[in-house]
């Protein structure tokens, strides 16, 4: 019977020792659990931070993005001409496509001329230039109701020197979006 009593005591001590080890290991497990969630929490933060950056890139207005063709707004013309040059067709096409896809957008095409010629002639030439750009945009599917034409003639020069390099900057039609 002593053997059974001793065995019972030893079993109790053994179980007590085992239970105390489990209690001691629990705090370690708690510490480990705190470390593990920190690592797990760090991983979800990266996509959460990346999402606003991606949204910001998506939210960049293509009309103001200097890397986008839509940020270019001037179509230049030869002396005394109102035909849209082939080098400016991609620019006109891009704006026409934008207007087709954004029915709320409206533009004013502002025709300009250099200072040579009478005031009346330059106003008429500026109007022909803005109408020429509008016709190309209409042919490409841009709705007529989104495009207004106006002529400033020689009244809004970009350059005021009296030489060909300067005059060539003034022979243009500018695309101005409503609200800008």
Steps between C-alpha positions, in 0.01 A plus 500: 500500500795726561599443146159613384511804724846588378389439141194722553710777650752473219223498242346806664837674507562403143162633394557812706837543337346452157224748571749757623702459185189562298434815699857615449478429128178693463669836554761401242222410265337837572826677421539296185141574405568870540797471269316298242205739458743790462646324201155414369379856555796640312414305187144634461623858546699491178196452274303754702773758441543395138130535424485877562813546287339301220181703545703820488655390172155418369374833634763702312317712248631399155443857384760621749743210486808633316574148374160477331437640152181661636712750694609649167243755391628692198474420130731713288436614143706616206495866395157604370370138517219332690565130425587275793849367432555123511747539787213627720248230403590271795443790740163585346403130496588461869284797599214382278515157663503660847190704413323189369575311821418793733163638400513758780822659364476814289769689317554833335724504193670837500633598158795738484707675232825689490502879479542519124178584316211722596312449824190380315699259284677352804169454684360314198818290467492412870136394462582283197777332699278421797225371268755282314599329827132460594421334165778247548379425853142462373615258231673298771176474697523787748147641550442846355321616816821460704709729278481878474713704261625852553759721336737737672680594181823672598371603845658216705857462376738257671798694375528868413830513310488582132657191341388172345585290808270715708223531240491120461411470871205735450347310204306244701175365635494436874284235667358632827288270717208653686591570860873541441 
